[in-house]
Each structure stands twice: as structure tokens, then as C-alpha cells.
Amino acid sequence: MFNFEYFTPTEVCFGKGTVERTGEYVKKYHGTKVLIHYGGGSIVRTGLLERMKKSLDDAGIAHVELGGVVPNPHLSKVYEGIELCRKEKVDFLLAVGGGSVIDSVKAIGYGLANEGDVWDFFEHTRMADACMPLGCVLTIAAAGSEMSNSAVITKEDEDKKRAYDDDASRPKFAIMDPELTMTLPDYQTACGCTDMLMHTEERYFTNGGNMEITDSMAEALMRTVIKYARVLAKEPQNYEARAEVMWAGSLAHNGLTGCGNDGGDFASHMLEHELGGMFDVAHGAGLSAIWPSWARYVCGDCLPRFKQYALNVMGCENKGTDEEIALAGIEAMEEFYRAIGMPTTMKELGIEPTEEQILEMAHRCALATGGQIGSAKALKEEDMAEIYRMAR
Amino acid sequence: MFNFEYFTPTEVCFGKGTVERTGEYVKKYHGTKVLIHYGGGSIVRTGLLERMKKSLDDAGIAHVELGGVVPNPHLSKVYEGIELCRKEKVDFLLAVGGGSVIDSVKAIGYGLANEGDVWDFFEHTRMADACMPLGCVLTIAAAGSEMSNSAVITKEDEDKKRAYDDDASRPKFAIMDPELTMTLPDYQTACGCTDMLMHTEERYFTNGGNMEITDSMAEALMRTVIKYARVLAKEPQNYEARAEVMWAGSLAHNGLTGCGNDGGDFASHMLEHELGGMFDVAHGAGLSAIWPSWARYVCGDCLPRFKQYALNVMGCENKGTDEEIALAGIEAMEEFYRAIGMPTTMKELGIEPTEEQILEMAHRCALATGGQIGSAKALKEEDMAEIYRMAR
């Protein structure tokens, strides 16, 4: 067991009709002029933007808008947001969307609260001093960015996808109405469930010490997500299922599922970041395409945890050798991914990287991780390349 | 499932040697002159007070001291603290101890940040506008006050024990070093484990809607506490067990185990408050003395939850009628309490209230709860009296 710090200051307002409380929450955190940051036109089409604006108007809060955030959000949009906010003298940032929009708003927040180029933080050449206060109205249950301290931005002209973690960027509040997620395409719902599962798994598969209460709560969370992801594949309008999954997404990435561990593995995420940087795939689908190959490659080095996962999360029978049980758990996970329409290889994902591209991704991943990453098994550049090859 | 708000801004610093970071954390939250508030002389004897003072000195933070907080902390001590802090121009409050000391510091914080008599808040005749910032160094895993928004104070001259909940009082930080709890007497360790179990059970036994992820995480938490309370009864120096229980105590009362439910039951707590007010018993022991009688009295009205508890927490067999399974769960809980040296009746607790005293406690409990409390079963004054009688 390791010492840990746990800090989740985000005020969560969860449930039906909570969007109407947006203005109240912005006011509580002293916002007077807000940037409404969002992605595509769905928040316009569904009327969500109007509901939010009314809530802000009712609270006497001025607002400007910037849409157009894409999945794997672009640095250029961040620059655009910083410029707009400076010009408009915005003092509070509001993300309306999923992880991409929230990450984009966090990056804008860093840009506004610090001198110089915001990309420096994502290259880890310096640390941010602060971040402009921000809140979010969540419309996709997936990334957990609504309570997390991390942001991932893509420098699109260099195919670079980089993460920066800093408590200064944790949202002041998160409005979470599960009804907002009911109109998501099935594929996106499944991608989201995959992402939150992976956030928990990254912290779960470790060879460092661990804490039993963290493990057992993480297992409870994963069982819940797996159960309700299957429900949502058939009943996308099921409110209870939407709510279970939405809250799980936040808890999966706010730090709770890592308390007392060694920091987690996170190799799958880093491998996917390079995939996402090169091919612009949906993050969740990229993760499910990589994970089975990663799991097979590393499980021999982390057998007790893979066995525990098979038994306590996937409900496998306690029969056979530890290797057999571990493998049954991985296979059950693949079966689950297929059941919700997620790929388990890159081919199923629709991409077939060449050997050169694989070597390039592995090289970039090694660079981004300082040469090595992973707790279940420490991976170097050649391991990364091999996992990409296995995942073809 | 209900809408909910979740807000746990307390920064947790958990693990061995974290006491030495006290000064760093006070500084982070802008404290320049601190009240060190504590209970008996144990923090002096164990050298903890000196370690903390050194950490504050190293950070250039001035300090004054006020000890003498008792279990079921007294209003008179709160007044004393308010007066001392005003005189000494204290700007940050530091509790060193368990729930009683933290609750006392919260009450002092309300007193300092508001005009008029601080007892008004505990009588709910008005709400606090603010609370002076406070932090804590936890030495007893039990009450969960280190992350909660509640404080319970006893007006000793009127035998009144009252709670006041307000987010303004949530500690800015909690230093949690499991090693500090190793010198606790076994009885106090067991009382603490009982208290945190009860915080979870109060939220678990409801007839309102519920959320599966909350339930399954609560069940995980309770199983962990029950397992490690048994370990600690035999190996009080077991660090891992101390750590599991300490973190469980915070999670049991920071709101996590109640997300999506109807607010919980909390009848056992209110019944115990009157017991504690009249007889000055240890809170955890008072709870275990009341709970089995409460459970038997209400379980017929909340059978699905009692059955689920028996199966998922107490590991009972799924055999027999629902009533039989529910009862087996209650009996397993009684067996657990006895195994860790906790009473399951008031007689075992060493008190034998007269019928007049029972009626008086029931009357006071009804007054304190506005005439009725409970979600598993709504209890009125006559129900409260009957539960006290059953618990004799």
C-alpha cells in the first residue's frame, strides 16, 4: 500500500433537470461573464444551448459562445478560445459536452491564467501557475474529465496528442443530467463505457501495493458499468442505466479507484494516444482495440491481478490454472466489447497500420512516456511495437 | 433513484509520516496563526503534539493550544475556544483527534465566522453564513468528520446532543496517518469501526429509490470494515488493517455511500444521540447497542434491503424465506459486534434505563427529529420508545 493524496473538490449536481441550475452554480463561483464552449451542433438541435442560456440569463450572467470542438480536441481551437476570452473579458469558462470539450476548456483556462504558450504545459516543459475557474454541463459519460485534473490536447499539425494533469483545472462544478446522454449514438455510448472501464482498469492492474477497499470499490464500479453498458446497447432510453454509467464515469477517473496504489499502469491509454494522434479514432474504440493485446502481452507478469479481475469482475469460474483463469477473464472482456459493438483489434476498428506506422507510433509513445511505462509490466519501445502488432 | 449533490472538497493526505506535512497544508490554505485543538493528553504523551508544532514552526505558522475536548464534545469548550481564538486573532483552526475534536473545531469555526450564539445552529433556529477555515490531523478512524459537513455538540447542562450540517464546515484538508491510530485502546478501535459501519448502513437501509453503483460500493466498504475490524481485534498493530479502516471511515460519511438514495434512514443515530446525551456512552458502543433492536423492529418494512445486506455484506446463505435471510443477516451482525467486543444491548453497554428514562429519551428524540424519522420504517415517538425497550 502506498501513501496517497485524494482531492476531488468538484461540486456535483446530478439528476434530471439539473441543467436549469447552471446559472445558480456559475454565480456561486463568482462568474459574471462566461464562455460557453461546445462541440458540434447537437446542443443547438436538442435545445440544450437555449436552456442553458436561459439559466444564465435568469442569473444575470453574460455569455459568449465558441463551438466546433472535435474529438481529440485541437490546439488551434484552444488558441481561438484564449483569444476570444481575452477580447471579451470572460471570467468563467463553461464546457457543455464530453471529455473533449472539457479538456479544451481546461486548456483555455491554463492559457488565460498563465503567460506564454499553453502548449508548453502539454509538452511538460513547465508547470501552470493557475487555471481560470471553470464548470461543465456533461453530455457524454466517458472521459471523467468533469471531476479529473487531466486534459488531453492534440497538436493537429504535428499529430501529437499530449496530456497535462494539474489540480488547478479541476472543474468547480459539474452538472450531470443523465437525460442529456439519451440521444447519443450507440457507438458513442459504448465508447464512453469503454473509456470509464479503462480508467478503472489502468489503476487496477498494478504490481505495486494495493488497498483492498480501493480494489473492491473498483470491482463494484466495473461490474456496474459492464452490466449497464449491456443494458444500454438494447435500451438506450433507460434512465437508470444512463445514470449508473454517468456517475461511474466520474468516479472512475476522480482518483477514488487509485487510492493506495502505485499510480497505476496507464500503458493502454498511452498506446491509444498515439493511435488517436495518427488515425483520429474515437478514444474508447481505440482503447478496446488495444486492450486485449496489451492484456495478453502483460498478464503473465501480473497474474494475481488478472486472476482477481477474472473472478471478481468478469464472474469467471475459479477453475484451472491461474493462467487459464486470467485468460478466461480477458476473453470474457473481449466478448463484452463485441456485445456492445466495440472493436477488439485495430482491423475491427477499421485501420491497418503498416509496420512503419507501428514503429512510428511505438517511437512516439516511448518518447511521450520517457522511454518506459506500465506497472503490470514495464513496457519499452520494442514492447509497445509488439503490442501494436498483436492488435492489428 | 433520486437526484443528488456530491461535494467533498477536503484535500486528503493519507499515509505514513504525513503529520510532518501539517505546516505545508496550513500554509496552502493561508493560515498564519492556528488554534491546535485536541482532547486528552495522549497527543502530548505520544509526541504527536511536538511533531505537529515542529511542522508548523518550520512553515513559519504561529499557534495556540486548547485541549480538553471530551467524547460527546461540550458546548462550554466550544465557547472557550471561540473566546481564545478571538483574543489571539487566530485565522485557521486545526483539530488533532477524532470526531469529537473535529466537531468541536467546526463549532468554534461557526462561532468565529458568525454573530450571536453558536448553539442557534445546532437548534436549527438559523443557518450559519460561513465557517472559519479548518483542517485536521486524524487520530481515530470513526466519525468521518474529517471529510463530512456535520458536527454534533452536546449542551451538557441540558443533556442535549444536537447535529448541524453545513458544507461551510468541511475541512480544507485531512492529514490521515494510520500509524497514529495504533495506540488506540481496542474498545475505541471497535467503537470506531461500528460508527463507520453505521454511517454506511444508515444510508443503505432505505425504502426510497437507490442507485446500484452506490449500493455495491457501500457493500464493498462494509465488507472491508467488517473484515479488518476482526483483524484489528487480534492485531492492533497491523498497518494495512489500520489503513483500510481509516480510509473506509472517511468514505463512509463523505456522501459517497448515499448518492442517489432518499437521504437515508438515520434513526439509529438519532436514537443513540439521546442515549449519549443522557448517559454519556461512547457513540459507537451506543450504536451497536441500539442497532439490533432497531433492525428487528423495522426489517419487516424494508425486507428487500435487509435480505440484500444479509447476502452481499454478511455473506449469509440464500436459503429460506426472505424474513429468515434478513434475520440471519441481523444475527450475523450481532455475532460480529460481539466478536469485536461491542455491546448488542444497553445492558451489555452497562446501562439500564428506567421506563421513565426511556420515555424521556423517546420524547427528546421525537422533538429533535420533528416528530418522526426513518426511511426503512418511519418511526414516531412510540416506536422509538419500543426500540429502546427492546434494546434494554
Chai-1 contact restraints between the chains, C-beta under 6 A:
chainA,res_idxA,chainB,res_idxB,connection_type,confidence,min_distance_angstrom,max_distance_angstrom,comment,restraint_id
A,M1,B,E240,contact,1.0,0.0,6.0,A-B,restraint_1
A,M1,B,A243,contact,1.0,0.0,6.0,A-B,restraint_2
A,N3,B,G15,contact,1.0,0.0,6.0,A-B,restraint_3
A,F4,B,F14,contact,1.0,0.0,6.0,A-B,restraint_4
A,E5,B,C13,contact,1.0,0.0,6.0,A-B,restraint_5
A,Y6,B,V12,contact,1.0,0.0,6.0,A-B,restraint_6
A,F7,B,E11,contact,1.0,0.0,6.0,A-B,restraint_7
A,T8,B,T8,contact,1.0,0.0,6.0,A-B,restraint_8
A,P9,B,P9,contact,1.0,0.0,6.0,A-B,restraint_9
A,E11,B,F7,contact,1.0,0.0,6.0,A-B,restraint_10
A,V12,B,Y6,contact,1.0,0.0,6.0,A-B,restraint_11
A,C13,B,E5,contact,1.0,0.0,6.0,A-B,restraint_12
A,F14,B,F4,contact,1.0,0.0,6.0,A-B,restraint_13
A,G15,B,N3,contact,1.0,0.0,6.0,A-B,restraint_14
A,E212,B,T224,contact,1.0,0.0,6.0,A-B,restraint_15
A,E212,B,E244,contact,1.0,0.0,6.0,A-B,restraint_16
A,I213,B,T224,contact,1.0,0.0,6.0,A-B,restraint_17
A,I213,B,E244,contact,1.0,0.0,6.0,A-B,restraint_18
A,I213,B,W247,contact,1.0,0.0,6.0,A-B,restraint_19
A,I213,B,A248,contact,1.0,0.0,6.0,A-B,restraint_20
A,S216,B,A220,contact,1.0,0.0,6.0,A-B,restraint_21
A,M217,B,M217,contact,1.0,0.0,6.0,A-B,restraint_22
A,M217,B,A220,contact,1.0,0.0,6.0,A-B,restraint_23
A,A220,B,S216,contact,1.0,0.0,6.0,A-B,restraint_24
A,A220,B,M217,contact,1.0,0.0,6.0,A-B,restraint_25
A,A220,B,A220,contact,1.0,0.0,6.0,A-B,restraint_26
A,T224,B,E212,contact,1.0,0.0,6.0,A-B,restraint_27
A,T224,B,I213,contact,1.0,0.0,6.0,A-B,restraint_28
A,E240,B,M1,contact,1.0,0.0,6.0,A-B,restraint_29
A,A243,B,M1,contact,1.0,0.0,6.0,A-B,restraint_30
A,E244,B,E212,contact,1.0,0.0,6.0,A-B,restraint_31
A,E244,B,I213,contact,1.0,0.0,6.0,A-B,restraint_32
A,W247,B,I213,contact,1.0,0.0,6.0,A-B,restraint_33
A,A248,B,I213,contact,1.0,0.0,6.0,A-B,restraint_34
